[in-house]
Amino acid sequence: PGQELTDTDLRIFLKDRNGDGIDVLEIRYSLYWWGGTDWETVSGSYQIEPESGPGVGQYWVLWDIPSGQHVGKYQVRWDFRNAVDAPFQQIRSDFSIVKITLGTSRTAVVEDLEGTPYVVVH
């Protein structure tokens, strides 16, 4: 947690039926913020290609939390597919920004509400 998210923060592990890590053809994510009545897209965070993690099938959100970002409930929506003609599958994972330090540096404490999703890719 902090000003910029790292590979230990919002991440996803994609695995095949045998439990082995698998890289997919295409993966992207979008960030949303709970505005009180509906999910709102976080500015500039729609359908971004994620960073690759240290292992096969591991991806994470690279996000430099902007100044003035709201404390509250958020959601990362992972869209991925394993073939050009296949539809995208989506996994949603909730998280919260629970504290933002004021001052010259932007720091946020990010809390993962659901745990890191493990997805079996068919």
Disulfide bonds with the S-S distance in Angstrom:
none
